Amino acid sequence: MRPTTFIVGTGRSGSSALSRILNAHPEVLSLNEMLAALTPVALPEGQIPGTEFWAILSGPNGIFDLMTRSGAALPEFLYTRRPGRFSADNGIPALALMTLPPLTEDPDTALDELEPVVCSWPAREIAGHYEALFDHLSGRYGGKVVVERSGYSVSWIPRLREVFGEARFVHLYRDGPDCAVSMSRHPGYRMIYHLRLMVEMCGLTSIDELGEEQVRTLPPELAGLFADPFDRRLLMDGDIPVACFGRLWSQIVTEGVESLRGLPPERVTALSYEDLIAAPGRELARLAEFAGASADPAWIAHGTRELDPTRHGAALRLPAAELAELRKACEPGEAALAGAKG
């Protein structure tokens, strides 16, 4: 079994750059945003045949296609930059949206080659299917270790711990106020904020419980996001206080810390974006070795060049009162991180 590492965290923490850096490591199969694209069907329970696993890999992500049709595609949607025969109108296969483009210039052909392989697999637990997929992709694209990295991924940790009993976890996080500022400008996190607000307003516990009856009770600016396509201005033009994203950051970070509690030290580590920027050589070497790969000097030099230190300190440009409110909103998350270190 190949060593598998999941980089989990809030997103907007330099994680996309980290996936690109890992993709350049000769010993790493870097799976960029795989779980994000496959959610919510990524980790079913019970045995399923290969044909059902293929349906998970090749089925489109409905909310991501809707955002693309509405002119609110995320910058992480790599397939839409160099589209092939699929589109948001006919459904972009989930594995092709963000995961295959860094591995191949022709994700359509990669899908065509992968389909008969996966469909031939017998019924088994989902862990066996992923292990076979990782082996196949490693054989095709290289890498003795597997690293999957998705933004906004901490909610999957409990299920990942169940499915991948020996997996390693890297908790990637960033300074709370800076991360919240980045979230506030990103269509994906503005959508997350709106969806969470809908759940709260309807008295539900999960977005999965939100149906047509509940949508009819929402104010127009929220209900309008269910139109196909929706008006992008509903998502991006509203004035959402940045402190709201500070609270979101705190919630996600706290959930991540709690979900990783109890893992042995050889299976979990934390990685601060600020440490990565300040000491890239040390932190990239530590990350590679933790994942089971070598601290290749040429790769570390490449990774150092890929990191952008100017992203640090964005929150400091906010007005003083707004910054103070944001810092207060981030205090619970900072306390959770401090407690994990202690």
C-alpha positions as CSV (number, residue, x, y, z in Angstrom):
1,M,0.0,0.0,0.0
2,R,1.4,3.4,-1.0
3,P,1.7,6.0,1.9
4,T,-1.2,8.4,1.6
5,T,-1.3,11.8,3.1
6,F,-4.2,14.2,3.2
7,I,-3.6,17.9,3.5
8,V,-6.7,19.3,5.2
9,G,-7.6,22.8,6.3
10,T,-9.7,25.9,5.8
11,G,-8.5,26.7,2.2
12,R,-7.2,30.1,1.2
13,S,-4.0,29.2,3.0
14,G,-1.6,28.8,0.2
15,S,-2.9,25.3,-0.4
16,S,-3.2,25.6,-4.2
17,A,0.4,26.7,-4.5
18,L,1.4,23.8,-2.3
19,S,-0.4,21.3,-4.6
20,R,1.5,22.7,-7.5
21,I,4.8,22.4,-5.6
22,L,4.0,18.8,-4.6
23,N,3.1,18.0,-8.2
24,A,6.7,18.9,-9.2
25,H,8.2,16.4,-6.7
26,P,9.4,13.3,-8.6
27,E,8.3,10.9,-5.8
28,V,4.8,12.4,-5.2
29,L,1.5,11.8,-6.9
30,S,-0.2,15.1,-6.1
31,L,-4.1,14.8,-6.3
32,N,-5.3,18.4,-6.4
33,E,-8.8,19.0,-5.0
34,M,-9.9,15.5,-5.6
35,L,-12.2,15.2,-2.6
36,A,-13.5,18.7,-3.1
37,A,-14.7,17.8,-6.6
38,L,-16.1,14.4,-5.6
39,T,-18.0,15.6,-2.6
40,P,-20.7,14.8,-1.4
41,V,-20.4,11.3,-2.9
42,A,-16.7,10.7,-2.4
43,L,-16.8,8.3,0.6
44,P,-19.8,6.0,0.5
45,E,-20.3,3.2,3.1
46,G,-20.5,-0.5,2.2
47,Q,-19.2,-2.3,-0.8
48,I,-19.7,-0.9,-4.3
49,P,-18.7,-2.3,-7.7
50,G,-16.2,-0.6,-10.0
51,T,-19.0,0.8,-12.1
52,E,-20.4,2.7,-9.2
53,F,-17.0,4.0,-8.2
54,W,-16.6,5.2,-11.8
55,A,-19.9,7.1,-11.5
56,I,-18.4,8.9,-8.5
57,L,-15.2,9.8,-10.4
58,S,-16.9,10.8,-13.6
59,G,-20.2,12.3,-12.4
60,P,-20.3,16.1,-12.5
61,N,-20.3,18.3,-9.3
62,G,-23.7,20.0,-9.6
63,I,-22.9,23.1,-7.5
64,F,-19.6,23.7,-9.3
65,D,-21.2,23.4,-12.7
66,L,-24.0,25.8,-11.6
67,M,-21.4,28.3,-10.4
68,T,-19.6,28.0,-13.8
69,R,-22.8,28.5,-15.8
70,S,-23.5,31.6,-13.6
71,G,-20.2,33.2,-14.3
72,A,-18.9,32.5,-10.8
73,A,-16.4,29.7,-11.6
74,L,-13.7,29.3,-9.0
75,P,-10.1,30.0,-10.0
76,E,-9.4,26.5,-9.0
77,F,-11.5,25.0,-11.8
78,L,-8.6,24.1,-14.1
79,Y,-10.5,22.2,-16.7
80,T,-12.5,25.3,-17.7
81,R,-9.3,27.2,-18.6
82,R,-8.5,24.7,-21.4
83,P,-11.8,22.9,-21.9
84,G,-12.2,19.7,-23.8
85,R,-15.4,18.0,-24.9
86,F,-17.1,18.6,-21.5
87,S,-18.7,21.8,-20.3
88,A,-20.7,23.1,-17.4
89,D,-23.8,22.6,-19.6
90,N,-23.3,18.9,-20.2
91,G,-21.5,18.3,-16.9
92,I,-17.7,18.3,-16.3
93,P,-16.6,15.0,-14.8
94,A,-15.5,15.6,-11.3
95,L,-12.1,14.0,-11.6
96,A,-11.3,16.2,-14.6
97,L,-12.3,19.5,-13.1
98,M,-9.3,20.1,-10.9
99,T,-7.4,16.8,-10.3
100,L,-6.4,15.5,-13.8
101,P,-5.3,18.8,-15.4
102,P,-2.1,19.1,-13.3
103,L,-1.2,15.5,-14.2
104,T,-1.9,15.6,-18.0
105,E,-2.5,18.1,-20.8
106,D,-5.3,15.8,-22.1
107,P,-7.7,15.0,-19.2
108,D,-10.4,13.8,-21.7
109,T,-8.1,11.0,-23.0
110,A,-7.1,10.2,-19.4
111,L,-10.7,9.7,-18.5
112,D,-11.3,7.5,-21.6
113,E,-8.4,5.3,-20.6
114,L,-9.4,5.1,-17.0
115,E,-13.0,4.2,-17.5
116,P,-12.6,0.5,-18.6
117,V,-10.0,-0.1,-15.9
118,V,-12.2,1.2,-13.0
119,C,-15.4,-0.4,-14.3
120,S,-13.7,-3.8,-14.3
121,W,-13.0,-3.7,-10.6
122,P,-15.0,-6.0,-8.3
123,A,-17.3,-4.9,-5.5
124,R,-15.4,-3.8,-2.4
125,E,-15.2,-1.2,0.3
126,I,-14.4,2.3,-0.9
127,A,-10.9,2.2,0.6
128,G,-10.0,-0.6,-1.8
129,H,-11.2,1.3,-4.8
130,Y,-9.1,4.4,-3.9
131,E,-6.0,2.3,-3.2
132,A,-6.4,0.7,-6.7
133,L,-7.0,4.2,-8.2
134,F,-3.9,5.6,-6.5
135,D,-1.8,2.6,-7.7
136,H,-3.1,3.1,-11.3
137,L,-2.5,6.8,-11.3
138,S,1.0,6.4,-9.8
139,G,1.9,3.9,-12.4
140,R,0.7,6.3,-15.1
141,Y,2.0,9.6,-13.8
142,G,4.6,8.6,-11.3
143,G,5.0,9.0,-7.5
144,K,5.7,6.5,-4.8
145,V,3.6,8.4,-2.3
146,V,0.2,10.0,-2.6
147,V,-0.8,13.4,-1.3
148,E,-4.4,14.6,-1.7
149,R,-5.0,18.3,-1.0
150,S,-8.4,20.0,-1.0
151,G,-9.4,23.3,0.5
152,Y,-12.3,23.5,3.0
153,S,-11.8,19.9,3.8
154,V,-11.8,19.5,7.6
155,S,-15.4,18.2,7.7
156,W,-14.2,15.0,6.0
157,I,-11.6,14.2,8.5
158,P,-13.7,11.8,10.7
159,R,-14.7,9.8,7.6
160,L,-11.2,9.8,6.2
161,R,-9.9,8.4,9.5
162,E,-12.4,5.6,9.2
163,V,-11.7,4.8,5.5
164,F,-8.0,5.2,5.4
165,G,-6.8,3.6,8.6
166,E,-3.1,4.3,8.1
167,A,-3.3,7.7,6.4
168,R,-1.3,10.7,7.5
169,F,-2.8,14.2,7.9
170,V,-1.3,17.6,7.6
171,H,-3.3,20.4,9.1
172,L,-2.5,23.4,6.9
173,Y,-3.6,26.8,8.3
174,R,-3.0,30.5,7.9
175,D,-3.2,33.6,10.1
176,G,-6.9,34.0,10.8
177,P,-7.4,37.6,9.8
178,D,-5.4,37.2,6.6
179,C,-7.3,34.0,5.7
180,A,-10.6,35.7,6.4
181,V,-9.8,38.6,4.1
182,S,-9.0,36.1,1.3
183,M,-12.2,34.2,2.0
184,S,-14.2,37.3,1.7
185,R,-13.1,37.9,-1.9
186,H,-13.5,34.3,-3.1
187,P,-16.7,33.2,-4.8
188,G,-16.5,29.7,-3.2
189,Y,-16.3,31.0,0.3
190,R,-19.0,33.6,-0.3
191,M,-21.2,30.7,-1.5
192,I,-20.2,28.7,1.7
193,Y,-21.2,31.7,3.8
194,H,-24.6,32.0,2.1
195,L,-25.3,28.3,2.3
196,R,-24.5,28.3,6.0
197,L,-26.7,31.3,6.5
198,M,-29.6,29.5,4.8
199,V,-29.2,26.5,7.0
200,E,-29.2,28.7,10.1
201,M,-32.3,30.7,8.9
202,C,-34.2,27.5,8.2
203,G,-33.3,25.9,11.5
204,L,-31.5,23.0,9.9
205,T,-28.3,21.2,10.8
206,S,-27.0,20.6,7.3
207,I,-27.3,22.0,3.8
208,D,-28.3,18.5,2.6
209,E,-31.6,19.1,4.4
210,L,-32.4,22.2,2.4
211,G,-35.2,21.5,0.0
212,E,-37.6,23.4,-2.2
213,E,-40.0,24.1,0.7
214,Q,-37.2,25.7,2.8
215,V,-35.9,27.7,-0.2
216,R,-39.3,29.3,-0.7
217,T,-39.0,30.8,2.8
218,L,-35.7,32.5,2.1
219,P,-35.3,36.1,1.2
220,P,-34.9,36.8,-2.5
221,E,-31.2,37.5,-2.4
222,L,-30.6,34.0,-1.0
223,A,-33.3,32.0,-2.8
224,G,-32.0,33.6,-6.0
225,L,-28.8,31.5,-5.7
226,F,-30.8,28.4,-6.6
227,A,-31.8,29.8,-10.0
228,D,-30.0,28.2,-13.0
229,P,-28.1,30.2,-13.8
230,F,-28.1,32.6,-10.9
231,D,-27.2,36.3,-10.9
232,R,-23.5,36.4,-10.0
233,R,-24.1,39.8,-8.3
234,L,-26.2,38.1,-5.6
235,L,-23.0,36.2,-4.7
236,M,-20.3,38.8,-5.1
237,D,-21.8,42.2,-4.7
238,G,-23.4,42.0,-1.2
239,D,-21.6,43.7,1.6
240,I,-20.6,40.9,4.0
241,P,-18.6,42.1,7.0
242,V,-15.1,40.5,6.9
243,A,-15.6,39.5,10.6
244,C,-18.2,37.0,9.3
245,F,-15.4,35.2,7.5
246,G,-13.3,35.5,10.7
247,R,-16.0,33.5,12.5
248,L,-16.1,31.0,9.6
249,W,-12.4,30.6,9.9
250,S,-12.6,30.0,13.6
251,Q,-15.3,27.4,13.2
252,I,-13.4,25.5,10.5
253,V,-10.1,25.6,12.4
254,T,-11.7,24.5,15.7
255,E,-13.4,21.6,13.9
256,G,-10.1,20.6,12.3
257,V,-8.2,20.6,15.5
258,E,-10.9,18.5,17.2
259,S,-11.2,16.0,14.4
260,L,-7.5,15.3,14.4
261,R,-7.2,14.9,18.1
262,G,-6.0,11.5,19.3
263,L,-3.9,10.6,16.2
264,P,-0.4,9.4,16.9
265,P,2.3,12.0,16.1
266,E,3.7,10.0,13.2
267,R,0.3,10.4,11.5
268,V,-0.5,14.0,12.0
269,T,1.4,17.3,11.8
270,A,0.5,21.0,11.5
271,L,1.8,23.3,8.8
272,S,1.5,27.1,9.1
273,Y,1.5,29.1,5.9
274,E,3.5,31.8,7.7
275,D,6.2,29.3,8.7
276,L,6.2,28.0,5.1
277,I,6.8,31.5,3.8
278,A,9.4,32.4,6.4
279,A,11.4,29.1,6.2
280,P,10.4,27.3,3.0
281,G,13.4,25.0,2.9
282,R,12.8,23.7,6.4
283,E,9.1,23.4,6.0
284,L,9.1,21.8,2.6
285,A,11.7,19.3,3.7
286,R,9.6,18.5,6.8
287,L,6.5,18.0,4.7
288,A,8.1,15.8,2.1
289,E,9.6,13.5,4.8
290,F,6.4,13.4,6.7
291,A,4.6,12.2,3.5
292,G,7.3,9.5,2.9
293,A,9.2,11.3,0.2
294,S,12.8,12.6,0.1
295,A,13.7,16.2,0.8
296,D,15.0,16.7,-2.7
297,P,17.2,19.9,-2.8
298,A,16.2,20.8,-6.4
299,W,12.6,20.4,-5.6
300,I,12.9,22.5,-2.4
301,A,14.6,25.2,-4.5
302,H,11.7,25.1,-7.0
303,G,9.1,25.2,-4.3
304,T,10.7,28.2,-2.7
305,R,10.5,30.1,-5.9
306,E,6.8,29.2,-6.3
307,L,5.8,30.7,-2.9
308,D,4.5,34.3,-2.8
309,P,5.5,36.1,0.4
310,T,3.5,39.2,-0.5
311,R,0.2,37.5,0.5
312,H,1.2,37.9,4.1
313,G,-0.3,40.8,6.1
314,A,-3.4,41.6,4.0
315,A,-5.6,42.1,7.0
316,L,-3.3,44.9,8.3
317,R,-4.6,47.1,5.5
318,L,-8.1,47.1,6.9
319,P,-9.5,50.2,8.9
320,A,-8.6,49.9,12.6
321,A,-12.1,49.2,13.8
322,E,-12.8,46.6,11.2
323,L,-9.5,44.9,11.9
324,A,-10.2,44.9,15.7
325,E,-13.6,43.2,15.0
326,L,-12.0,40.7,12.7
327,R,-9.3,39.8,15.3
328,K,-12.0,39.2,17.9
329,A,-13.9,36.9,15.5
330,C,-10.7,34.9,15.0
331,E,-9.9,34.4,18.7
332,P,-11.7,31.1,19.1
333,G,-9.8,29.6,16.2
334,E,-6.5,31.0,17.5
335,A,-7.2,29.5,20.9
336,A,-7.9,26.1,19.3
337,L,-4.6,26.2,17.5
338,A,-2.7,27.2,20.6
339,G,-4.3,24.4,22.5
340,A,-3.3,21.9,19.9
341,K,0.3,23.1,20.1
342,G,0.3,23.0,23.9
